[in-house]
Amino acid sequence: MTPLTVHSPLVIDVAGTELIDADRHRLQDPLVGGVIHFARNWKDRTALVALNREIKALRPDILICVDQEGGRVQRFRSDGFTRLPAMRALGELWMRDPMQAVQAASACGLVLASELRACGVDFSFAPVLDLDHGDSSVIGDRSFHRDPRVVALLAKSVAHGLLQAGMGSCGKHFPGHGFVKADSHVAIPVDRRSLKAILADDARPFEWLGGTLSAVMPAHVIYAKVDPLPAGFSARWLQAILRGRLGFEGAIFSDDLSMEAARHLRGQQLGFADAALAALGAGCDMALLCNRSLGDGAVLDAFLDDIAGAARDGRWQPSAASEARRRALLPVGAAPDWNELVQTAAYRRAQALVQALVS
């Protein structure tokens, strides 16, 4: 077995609603362990099922992912997909009726995961655990609440619903993106609070849900009093704190390495491959590079070649433990048939609770 077959740490995207030859070639690269879909990959349910079936025919072990949180972050919204509320709606419901909010949160997770799995999607990067401090331009109503206790309980309920449908969960963005105003897609946010303050507030949901979450995604935020590197590139955050102090044993994904804040490390802007190697070296099990399959995809091809070169010359060592954590995210049980799913009593009850939040 060659080193490259031990660990498939890269998550990439495909260009459209059907695979082209370049997509097929990349998906068969042993370094690729996941594919992430975007709205451009959506035409209708029939096309999505066909796309995912072909991906799995090429790579049965690949993890097919999407950002399907609810609210403004929902890639698939039509042709039968239930419109999911922004998670703030659950926090607002909590203030009126906590038990009803918990029930509705589980329903959101069940509907979200059941519909995705019926279309061949394995995993969603949800739920968001960031606290709603009121000023974040990127988190906003994606957050459940300001109170970490409410966030943890509602997120655990969403995760329970996901698990009922055979899907894992991914808490993001560790140790918390909600305090900073800047959007890490276009800027480099800096949080100047102490480690003690962060652990006592924003990071608490990650601590409390350490045994619940299947995966965690760190923030592209610099916590200047803890480490000059963004959390997703910081061995202190990922290994010493998340794994060591908080005891998290699941998978760690980098956030998208094409984001503005992703590659500014110690005053330098790294290339995509060097950024991925830095994230993997810091403790990430998988590294995401999104939206680089468009056009001729030359940047993505160079990225794959560069990571392969790093493995050959010893600048990156594949990890059997990371590969095991990746494979543990593959769904449990057979995917439901859509037409059968929408007739089940459990799904219909859950859908009614979800629809009441967005009506």
C-alpha atoms as one frame of an Amber mdcrd trajectory, in Angstrom:
protein
   0.000   0.000   0.000   1.440   3.354  -1.012   1.380   6.241   1.486  -1.208
   8.121  -0.560  -3.800   5.378  -0.063  -3.529   5.509   3.741  -5.150   8.910
   4.151  -7.482  10.856   1.841  -7.480  14.280   3.514  -8.748  16.643   0.818
 -12.285  17.869   0.204 -12.834  19.470  -3.200 -15.797  20.518  -5.348 -17.077
  19.684  -8.808 -18.017  22.195 -11.449 -21.680  21.640 -12.219 -24.755  19.431
 -12.106 -23.033  16.638 -14.041 -19.491  15.319 -13.844 -17.040  16.166 -16.574
 -13.901  14.168 -17.316 -11.740  16.502 -15.224 -14.034  15.946 -12.225 -13.843
  12.183 -12.676 -10.076  12.270 -12.814  -9.799  14.352  -9.637 -12.315  12.311
  -7.671 -10.269   9.180  -8.306  -7.158  10.799  -6.870  -6.398   8.864  -3.647
  -5.758  12.152  -1.834  -9.394  13.171  -2.282 -11.607  11.977   0.540 -14.592
  14.265   0.152 -16.560  16.413  -2.255 -18.588  19.463  -1.234 -21.618  20.635
  -3.186 -22.803  24.194  -3.725 -25.942  25.769  -5.184 -24.402  25.547  -8.656
 -24.483  21.751  -8.326 -28.265  21.870  -7.911 -30.729  21.524 -10.791 -33.373
  19.281  -9.272 -33.558  16.164  -7.118 -33.283  13.770 -10.041 -30.077  15.421
 -11.222 -28.606  15.542  -7.714 -29.279  11.838  -7.157 -27.665  11.026 -10.511
 -24.640  13.195  -9.743 -24.074  11.590  -6.359 -24.644   8.086  -7.722 -21.904
   8.628 -10.292 -19.549  10.048  -7.656 -20.091   6.980  -5.466 -19.594   4.659
  -8.450 -16.154   6.198  -8.896 -15.319   6.307  -5.172 -17.652   4.365  -2.864
 -15.712   5.595   0.194 -15.871   9.293  -0.640 -17.738  11.610   1.752 -20.288
  13.769  -0.088 -20.819  17.000   1.886 -22.780  20.236   1.764 -23.449  23.323
   3.886 -27.154  22.835   4.663 -27.636  24.729   7.916 -30.941  26.486   7.303
 -31.799  30.131   6.775 -29.474  31.843   4.331 -27.095  28.876   4.275 -29.151
  26.214   2.513 -27.881  25.002  -0.866 -30.930  22.928  -1.841 -34.256  24.723
  -1.394 -36.671  23.566  -4.103 -38.175  20.463  -5.728 -39.435  19.066  -2.449
 -36.664  20.185  -0.090 -38.104  21.702   3.068 -37.202  25.319   3.719 -35.220
  25.250   6.967 -35.303  28.159   9.418 -32.294  30.165  10.454 -31.127  28.739
  13.770 -31.915  32.014  15.535 -35.594  31.076  15.149 -34.986  28.132  17.468
 -33.317  30.391  20.003 -36.267  32.765  19.873 -38.638  29.839  20.365 -36.548
  28.771  23.362 -37.293  32.091  25.034 -41.021  31.339  24.759 -41.070  27.569
  25.264 -37.778  25.707  25.859 -39.202  22.208  25.464 -40.947  23.082  22.219
 -37.659  24.554  20.969 -35.785  21.345  21.793 -38.408  19.307  19.954 -38.288
  21.620  16.933 -34.480  21.507  16.868 -34.514  17.706  16.698 -37.103  17.946
  13.923 -34.847  20.301  11.953 -31.989  17.840  12.190 -34.148  14.899  11.141
 -35.655  16.687   8.136 -32.322  18.152   7.061 -30.479  14.826   7.165 -33.299
  12.644   5.815 -33.767  14.791   2.725 -30.053  15.006   2.025 -29.499  11.291
   2.463 -32.430  10.513   0.152 -30.509  12.425  -2.530 -27.163  10.772  -1.866
 -25.530  13.426   0.348 -23.651  11.947   3.316 -22.837  14.872   5.582 -23.720
  18.492   6.310 -21.436  20.983   8.013 -23.897  21.779  10.796 -24.762  22.910
  13.425 -23.247  26.346  14.037 -22.135  26.708  17.666 -21.032  30.351  17.446
 -22.612  32.648  20.006 -24.741  35.577  18.892 -22.812  38.544  20.264 -24.794
  40.809  17.933 -21.988  42.257  15.838 -20.737  39.467  13.572 -21.300  40.170
   9.883 -20.995  36.519   8.886 -22.673  34.653  11.766 -25.749  36.732  12.594
 -28.932  34.654  12.527 -26.953  31.480  11.879 -26.408  31.399  15.644 -28.963
  29.883  17.990 -28.473  32.327  20.862 -26.065  34.427  22.922 -26.172  32.041
  25.898 -23.738  29.106  25.430 -26.056  26.865  27.452 -28.947  27.461  25.059
 -26.654  27.003  22.058 -25.366  23.700  23.416 -28.802  22.277  24.199 -30.356
  23.277  20.871 -27.320  22.124  18.906 -27.395  18.792  20.719 -31.033  18.421
  19.716 -30.222  19.186  16.072 -27.401  16.626  16.240 -29.837  14.088  17.676
 -32.153  14.628  14.717 -29.261  14.248  12.289 -28.241  11.021  13.986 -31.786
   9.650  13.775 -31.394   9.887  10.001 -27.960   8.258  10.091 -25.901  11.438
   9.670 -23.122  12.836  11.819 -22.745  16.429  12.970 -20.097  19.127  12.632
 -19.846  21.918  15.204 -18.429  25.151  13.858 -16.497  27.440  14.126 -14.172
  26.465  17.011 -13.531  28.139  19.424 -16.137  30.692  18.347 -16.519  33.175
  15.469 -19.423  35.189  16.858 -17.457  37.767  18.858 -15.528  39.303  15.943
 -17.173  41.646  13.455 -15.078  40.891  10.377 -16.111  38.228   7.857 -13.263
  35.740   7.400 -14.348  35.190   3.797 -13.004  38.640   2.939 -10.903  39.780
   5.929  -8.743  38.504   8.779 -10.740  38.698  12.019  -8.780  39.124  15.267
 -10.245  38.293  18.672  -8.162  39.853  21.466  -9.844  38.191  24.439  -7.912
  35.956  26.812  -7.960  32.177  26.625  -9.792  32.120  29.949 -12.532  34.388
  28.629 -12.976  32.378  25.413 -13.090  29.024  27.184 -15.599  30.354  29.697
 -17.990  31.600  27.006 -17.737  30.899  23.263 -15.925  27.582  23.539 -18.289
  26.105  26.135 -20.656  24.488  23.608 -17.687  22.670  22.065 -16.674  21.448
  25.501 -20.169  20.337  26.481 -20.821  18.621  23.140 -17.434  16.936  22.828
 -19.020  13.496  23.111 -21.909  14.368  20.779 -20.275  15.976  17.754 -18.864
  13.796  14.990 -16.642  16.606  13.703 -15.511  20.157  14.408 -14.548  22.945
  12.018 -12.225  25.628  13.435 -12.568  29.326  12.664 -10.345  31.325  10.355
  -9.923  33.779  13.247  -6.752  34.843  15.051  -7.091  34.747  18.844  -4.117
  36.993  19.411  -3.589  36.336  23.140  -3.544  32.579  22.546  -1.695  32.083
  19.239  -0.667  34.389  16.363  -1.991  31.777  13.923  -5.683  31.404  13.028
  -7.314  28.595  15.006  -7.484  26.279  12.002  -3.687  26.424  11.665  -2.876
  26.362  15.360  -1.595  23.196  17.011  -2.266  24.868  20.344  -5.957  25.299
  19.568  -6.495  21.990  17.792  -4.229  19.613  19.666  -3.492  21.119  23.064
  -6.926  22.652  23.677  -9.566  20.936  21.513  -8.155  17.422  21.749  -6.072
  17.666  24.918  -7.993  19.954  27.254 -11.524  19.426  25.913 -11.053  15.767
  25.000 -12.565  15.892  21.508 -11.944  12.677  19.556 -13.888  13.232  16.326
 -12.764  14.551  12.952 -11.427  18.083  12.443 -12.071  19.829   9.116 -10.360
  23.007   8.032 -12.673  25.740   6.871 -12.434  26.650   3.177  -8.800  27.385
   2.325  -9.822  29.725  -0.483 -11.192  32.245   2.036  -9.264  35.468   2.519
  -8.313  34.757   6.124  -7.257  31.191   5.429  -3.776  31.713   4.075  -2.403
  34.756   5.911  -0.002  33.158   8.347   2.618  35.183  10.246   2.433  38.029
   7.744   2.715  35.832   4.658   0.074  34.708   2.197   0.499  31.030   1.484
  -0.493  29.148  -1.620  -3.333  26.670  -1.413  -1.141  23.590  -0.988   1.038
  25.162   1.692  -2.088  26.285   3.541  -3.513  22.760   3.413  -0.234  21.316
   4.673  -0.202  23.849   7.514  -3.774  22.962   8.501  -3.083  19.221   8.375
   0.151  19.694  10.298  -1.642  21.659  13.002  -4.142  18.880  13.605  -6.846
  18.997  10.948  -7.821  15.594   9.588  -9.242  17.037   6.378  -8.660  20.231
   4.407 -11.286  21.926   2.240 -10.484  23.827  -0.951 -13.707  25.108  -2.493
 -14.758  26.680  -5.789 -11.552  25.848  -7.673 -13.042  23.364 -10.154 -14.562
  26.187 -12.195 -13.043  27.184 -15.516 -10.171  24.946 -16.518  -9.568  23.824
 -12.918  -5.813  24.291 -13.321  -5.460  25.671  -9.787  -7.153  22.600  -8.335
  -5.024  20.231 -10.392  -1.869  22.004  -9.243  -3.111  21.792  -5.658  -3.514
  18.011  -5.871  -0.115  17.637  -7.520   1.553  19.757  -4.850   0.066  17.729
  -1.971   1.153  14.507  -3.673   4.654  15.955  -4.003   4.673  16.877  -0.318
   3.802  13.273   0.561   6.548  11.915  -1.668   9.264  14.147  -0.256   8.171
  13.757   3.364   6.750  17.222   3.988   3.415  15.615   4.842   2.821  12.257
   6.525  -0.501  10.497   5.932  -2.351   9.597   9.123  -4.200   6.315   9.568
  -6.007   7.815  12.576  -7.239  10.755  10.504  -8.422   8.401   7.777 -10.341
   6.358  10.348 -12.024   9.530  11.610 -12.945  10.463   8.027 -14.477   7.067
   7.311 -16.414   7.180  10.579 -18.402  10.095   9.119 -19.902   7.960   6.354
 -23.626   7.433   7.017 -25.019   4.633   9.117 -27.675   2.486   7.408 -29.184
   2.596   3.952 -30.327   5.914   2.515 -34.125   6.325   2.380 -36.076   6.437
  -0.851 -37.498   9.949  -1.229 -41.035   8.890  -2.084 -41.158   6.501   0.857
 -39.530   9.026   3.193 -42.085  11.772   2.658 -44.909   9.370   3.534 -43.497
   8.295   6.889 -45.235   9.577  10.003 -41.973  10.575  11.723 -40.835  12.692
   8.786 -44.207  14.358   8.358 -44.430  15.244  12.055 -40.931  16.676  11.972
 -41.582  18.599   8.773 -44.690  20.188  10.268 -42.649  21.461  13.226 -40.002
  22.865  10.868 -42.517  24.551   8.589 -44.178  26.226  11.576 -40.897  28.049
  12.223 -40.654  29.551   8.735 -44.333  30.304   8.091
